[in-house]
Amino acid sequence: MSTPHNPLGDRQISRKSLLKAAALAGAVPVLIGGGTALARDTAAAGGNTAPLTPDCHDGDAPTGAQIEGPYFKPGSPLRTNLVTPGTQGTPLTVSGYVFGRNCVPIAGALLDFWQADVNGNYDNSGYTFRGHQFSDANGAYSLGTIIPGLYPGRTRHIHVKVQAPGQSILTTQLYFPNEPRNATDSIFDPALVMTVRQVGNGSQASFDFVLNVNGTPKPSTSPTGNSPSPSASSSPGGTTTWQAGTSYKVGDQVTYNGVTYVCIQAHTAFAGWEPPNVPALWSRR
C-alpha cells in the first residue's frame, strides 16, 4: 500500500507552527501594509533558507545572545514604525513572534530595536532608527524600518533587546541572508538570519524569538505606553528607591532622584533603564 503524499516532505509540523497558524486564523496583524510573514517560510526566500532559531520543542536552545555593541541608547520612544517623512532607504518590515521555550507565545514582551541608517550611521544624539514596543496578546510584533547600511567591519544587522515581563533580557542581533559580508563578520551567526523576501519596492522579513523562559497564558490586556497608572503598592524589599537587579511588578512604586514613579510593566531592572529613561515601564506620578 502506497504512502499518502506529504506536501511538507520530511519537515515536521512543530507546536510553534501550529500556534502561529491558530493566531493567524484569528486575523493577527503582524505586517505593516497587510499580509503575513511567518519565520521559516521557505517560499519567502526561494526555498533556500538558512536554519533559524530552533523550533521551541521543550529542551531546545533559545535564541542566541550577541554583544550589545557601542551604540545602544536607553530611553527609545514607544513606536512600531521607525520611518519618518523624508527617510531614505529601502523599506523593510520585520515581523514575527516571541515564544517561551515551552512554545507558549509571550504577550507583553518588551522589544527594543536600534540600527544604522542607509549610510551606516547611528544617531547618538537623538532617536532616529531607535524604538521599543510590546508583543501583542498573541506574542506577535511588527517593526517598520529600512534596510540598514553598512559600516566598516560589520555585515548588515539590526540590534534588539527582548525581555519577557519580569525576566532577564536577551540582547542579540538579526542578520540578512546572502550578504557578502556575512562570511567575514567575526560575530555573524547564521542562526540569527531572518527570512527575507522582496515585496514591491521594499522587503518583508520575519524572525521568531525563543526566550529562555516558560511562556505564560496571555493576559487580559496588553501593555501600552498609554496605559493608566495603576494604584501604588509597596515597593520590593520595603524600599522606595529604584535599584538595578530588582524584579518589579505592576503597581510597584519607587523614587528616583527624588521623583516618584509607578511600574506599569513587570520587569527586572538594570542599569540604563532607570525610570526616566523608559516611560513604557514607569509612569511618573
C-alpha positions as CSV (number, residue, x, y, z in Angstrom):
1,M,0.0,0.0,0.0
2,S,1.5,3.3,-1.0
3,T,2.1,6.1,1.5
4,P,0.0,9.2,1.0
5,H,1.9,12.1,-0.4
6,N,3.1,14.6,2.2
7,P,3.5,18.1,0.7
8,L,5.9,19.0,3.6
9,G,8.3,16.2,2.7
10,D,10.4,15.4,5.8
11,R,9.5,18.6,7.6
12,Q,7.7,18.2,10.8
13,I,4.9,20.5,11.9
14,S,6.1,22.0,15.2
15,R,3.9,23.0,18.1
16,K,5.0,26.6,17.4
17,S,3.9,26.4,13.8
18,L,0.5,25.3,14.9
19,L,0.3,28.0,17.4
20,K,1.2,30.6,14.8
21,A,-1.4,29.2,12.4
22,A,-4.0,29.4,15.1
23,A,-3.1,33.0,15.8
24,L,-3.3,33.8,12.1
25,A,-6.7,32.3,11.9
26,G,-7.7,34.9,14.3
27,A,-6.5,37.6,11.9
28,V,-3.5,38.7,13.9
29,P,-2.0,41.8,12.1
30,V,1.8,41.2,12.0
31,L,2.8,43.1,8.9
32,I,2.5,46.8,8.2
33,G,0.6,47.2,5.0
34,G,-1.1,43.9,5.1
35,G,0.0,40.3,4.5
36,T,1.6,37.9,6.9
37,A,5.2,36.6,7.1
38,L,6.0,33.6,9.2
39,A,9.5,32.8,10.2
40,R,11.0,29.8,8.4
41,D,8.7,30.4,5.4
42,T,10.8,28.7,2.7
43,A,8.8,30.3,0.0
44,A,9.9,33.7,1.3
45,A,13.5,33.0,0.3
46,G,13.0,30.8,-2.8
47,G,13.2,27.6,-0.8
48,N,16.8,28.1,0.4
49,T,16.6,29.4,3.9
50,A,19.3,29.1,6.5
51,P,18.4,27.3,9.7
52,L,17.0,29.9,12.1
53,T,16.1,30.0,15.7
54,P,15.3,26.3,16.7
55,D,11.7,25.3,16.9
56,C,10.7,25.6,20.6
57,H,10.3,22.0,21.5
58,D,10.9,21.6,25.2
59,G,14.6,21.5,25.9
60,D,15.8,23.2,22.7
61,A,18.2,26.1,22.9
62,P,16.6,29.6,23.0
63,T,17.6,32.4,20.6
64,G,21.3,33.1,20.9
65,A,22.6,36.2,22.6
66,Q,25.1,38.6,20.9
67,I,27.0,41.7,22.1
68,E,25.2,44.9,22.6
69,G,27.8,46.9,20.7
70,P,28.8,50.6,21.3
71,Y,25.6,52.3,20.0
72,F,22.8,51.2,22.4
73,K,21.0,54.2,23.9
74,P,18.3,53.9,26.6
75,G,15.1,55.8,26.5
76,S,14.0,55.0,23.0
77,P,10.4,56.1,22.1
78,L,7.5,53.7,22.1
79,R,6.7,53.1,18.4
80,T,6.4,50.3,15.9
81,N,7.5,52.4,12.9
82,L,11.0,53.9,12.7
83,V,10.4,55.5,9.3
84,T,9.6,59.3,9.3
85,P,8.8,61.6,6.4
86,G,11.9,62.0,4.2
87,T,13.6,58.8,5.4
88,Q,15.9,57.4,2.8
89,G,16.5,53.7,2.2
90,T,14.7,50.6,1.1
91,P,11.5,50.0,3.2
92,L,11.6,46.9,5.4
93,T,9.1,45.3,7.7
94,V,10.3,42.8,10.3
95,S,7.6,40.7,12.0
96,G,7.3,37.5,14.0
97,Y,6.5,36.2,17.4
98,V,8.1,35.9,20.9
99,F,7.9,32.4,22.4
100,G,9.0,30.8,25.6
101,R,11.0,27.6,25.5
102,N,7.7,25.7,26.1
103,C,6.3,27.0,22.8
104,V,3.8,29.3,24.5
105,P,3.6,32.8,23.0
106,I,4.7,35.6,25.3
107,A,2.4,38.6,25.5
108,G,3.7,41.9,26.6
109,A,7.3,41.2,25.9
110,L,9.4,44.3,25.5
111,L,11.4,44.6,22.2
112,D,13.8,47.5,21.9
113,F,15.3,47.9,18.4
114,W,18.1,50.1,17.1
115,Q,20.1,50.2,13.8
116,A,22.1,52.2,11.4
117,D,20.6,54.4,8.7
118,V,21.1,53.9,5.0
119,N,24.6,55.3,5.2
120,G,25.7,53.0,8.0
121,N,25.5,55.8,10.7
122,Y,23.8,55.6,14.1
123,D,22.0,58.5,15.6
124,N,23.7,59.0,19.0
125,S,22.2,62.5,19.7
126,G,18.6,61.6,19.0
127,Y,16.4,58.6,18.4
128,T,16.4,58.1,14.7
129,F,16.0,54.4,13.9
130,R,15.5,53.6,17.6
131,G,12.3,52.5,19.2
132,H,10.7,49.9,21.5
133,Q,7.4,48.1,21.5
134,F,5.5,45.3,23.2
135,S,4.4,42.0,21.7
136,D,0.6,41.7,21.5
137,A,-1.7,39.3,23.2
138,N,-0.6,36.5,20.7
139,G,3.1,37.2,21.2
140,A,3.4,38.9,17.8
141,Y,5.4,42.0,17.0
142,S,6.0,44.1,13.8
143,L,8.6,46.8,13.0
144,G,8.6,49.2,10.2
145,T,12.1,50.4,9.2
146,I,14.6,50.4,6.3
147,I,17.4,48.0,5.3
148,P,20.4,49.3,7.3
149,G,23.5,50.5,5.6
150,L,27.0,49.0,6.0
151,Y,29.9,50.4,8.1
152,P,33.5,49.1,8.3
153,G,33.9,45.6,9.8
154,R,30.3,44.6,10.0
155,T,27.6,43.0,7.8
156,R,24.1,44.3,7.7
157,H,22.3,43.8,11.0
158,I,19.6,45.1,13.4
159,H,20.1,45.2,17.1
160,V,17.4,44.2,19.6
161,K,16.8,43.6,23.3
162,V,13.9,41.3,24.1
163,Q,12.5,40.9,27.7
164,A,9.6,38.8,28.9
165,P,7.7,40.5,31.7
166,G,9.8,40.2,34.9
167,Q,12.5,38.1,33.3
168,S,16.1,38.7,32.2
169,I,17.0,40.5,28.9
170,L,18.1,38.8,25.7
171,T,20.4,41.1,23.7
172,T,21.0,39.9,20.2
173,Q,21.3,40.9,16.5
174,L,19.3,40.0,13.4
175,Y,21.0,39.4,10.1
176,F,20.1,39.3,6.4
177,P,20.6,36.3,4.1
178,N,23.1,36.2,1.2
179,E,25.1,39.2,2.3
180,P,28.7,39.0,1.1
181,R,30.0,40.3,4.5
182,N,28.3,37.5,6.4
183,A,31.4,35.4,5.6
184,T,33.8,38.0,7.0
185,D,31.9,39.4,10.0
186,S,33.5,37.8,13.1
187,I,30.3,37.7,15.1
188,F,27.8,36.8,12.4
189,D,25.6,33.9,13.4
190,P,23.6,32.0,10.8
191,A,21.0,31.0,13.4
192,L,20.1,34.7,13.6
193,V,19.4,35.2,9.9
194,M,15.9,36.5,9.1
195,T,13.7,35.1,6.3
196,V,13.5,38.0,3.8
197,R,11.6,38.5,0.6
198,Q,11.1,41.4,-1.7
199,V,7.6,42.9,-1.9
200,G,7.1,45.8,-4.3
201,N,9.7,48.4,-3.7
202,G,10.6,47.1,-0.3
203,S,11.3,43.9,1.7
204,Q,9.5,41.9,4.3
205,A,11.4,39.9,6.9
206,S,10.4,37.5,9.6
207,F,12.0,36.1,12.7
208,D,10.7,34.4,15.9
209,F,12.4,34.9,19.2
210,V,12.6,32.0,21.7
211,L,13.4,33.2,25.2
212,N,14.9,31.1,27.9
213,V,11.7,31.3,30.0
214,N,8.4,29.4,30.1
215,G,5.7,31.3,28.3
216,T,2.5,32.1,30.3
217,P,-1.1,32.4,29.2
218,K,-1.9,35.7,27.6
219,P,-3.0,38.5,30.0
220,S,-6.4,40.1,29.7
221,T,-4.8,43.3,28.4
222,S,-1.5,44.1,26.7
223,P,0.7,46.8,28.0
224,T,0.9,50.1,26.0
225,G,2.6,53.4,26.5
226,N,-0.8,55.0,27.2
227,S,-2.0,52.7,29.9
228,P,-3.3,54.5,33.0
229,S,-1.1,54.3,36.1
230,P,-2.2,51.5,38.4
231,S,-2.6,52.0,42.1
232,A,0.6,52.3,44.0
233,S,1.7,49.3,46.1
234,S,4.6,48.5,48.4
235,S,8.0,48.5,46.7
236,P,10.1,45.4,46.7
237,G,12.3,44.9,49.8
238,G,10.5,47.5,51.7
239,T,12.3,50.3,50.0
240,T,11.1,53.1,47.7
241,T,14.4,53.6,46.0
242,W,14.8,52.3,42.5
243,Q,17.6,49.6,42.3
244,A,19.1,47.7,39.4
245,G,18.6,44.0,39.6
246,T,15.3,44.3,41.4
247,S,12.2,42.5,40.0
248,Y,9.3,44.9,39.9
249,K,5.7,44.1,39.3
250,V,2.8,46.3,38.0
251,G,1.9,48.8,40.7
252,D,5.2,48.9,42.5
253,Q,6.2,52.5,43.5
254,V,9.7,53.8,43.6
255,T,11.6,57.1,43.8
256,Y,14.5,58.0,41.6
257,N,16.3,61.3,42.0
258,G,13.5,62.5,44.3
259,V,10.8,61.8,41.7
260,T,8.1,59.1,42.3
261,Y,7.3,56.5,39.6
262,V,4.8,53.7,39.4
263,C,5.6,50.4,37.5
264,I,3.3,49.8,34.6
265,Q,5.1,46.8,33.1
266,A,6.6,44.0,35.2
267,H,10.3,43.7,34.6
268,T,13.7,43.1,36.1
269,A,15.5,46.5,36.4
270,F,19.0,47.0,35.0
271,A,21.4,49.9,34.6
272,G,20.4,52.1,31.6
273,W,16.7,51.6,32.0
274,E,16.2,53.9,35.0
275,P,12.6,55.2,35.4
276,P,13.1,58.5,33.5
277,N,14.6,56.6,30.5
278,V,11.7,54.1,30.0
279,P,8.2,55.6,30.1
280,A,6.9,52.2,28.8
281,L,7.9,50.7,32.1
282,W,7.4,53.5,34.6
283,S,4.8,56.2,34.9
284,R,5.7,59.4,36.7
285,R,3.2,60.2,39.5
